[in-house]
Amino acid sequence: MKKNYEIKCELTERKTIERIINSVKGYSHSVEKQTDIYYKADTGRLKLRIINDTEGSLIFYDRGEKTGKRISKYIISKIKDHKELDSILRKQFKVLVIVNKKRDIYIHKNIRVHIDTIKGLGRFLEIEIIYENLSKAKEQMKELISKFQLNENKFIKGSYSDLLINLR
């Protein structure tokens, strides 16, 4: 399984975050419309991610939700027919929630910075560091938290799916 170290918080200063990201050479940028369909699984989380209504990935991940800085272990499998797979999954699993988002993705080496606009929730900043060495990932995260002037007391412990479910 791959691993990442991540944080998430509400986004109040989008232009400041974008200015800081753009001041560092090497970040690539893309924008995606993502629909994440979460299914009720016995362990971990299972979701079908549909990107720009054309391509998809089945994602399983397991993550502790106790702190604002979290380690995720995950498996991603790209799929050809997301509609067909969704139909199969809905026959086997209950749909928990569907998360619709616009995601600005900034990638530099093993660092992914997401600026997410979530339907029904608002705007968020998410930073993921894909790692093999956790201590190095923690150091990278510490630098990014400082650079973006983030308040660690405001980090969100759950996923967007949890936030939407709690609104019900």
Secondary structure, DSSP 4 states (H G I P E B T S, - for coil): -EEEEEEEEE-S-HHHHHHHHHTSTT-EEEEEEEEEEEE--SSSEEEEEEETTTEEEEEEEEE--SSSSEEEEEEEEEES-HHHHHHHHHHHS-EEEEEEEEEEEEEETTEEEEEEEETTTEEEEEEEEE-S-HHHHHHHHHHHHHHTT--GGG---S-HHHHHHHH-
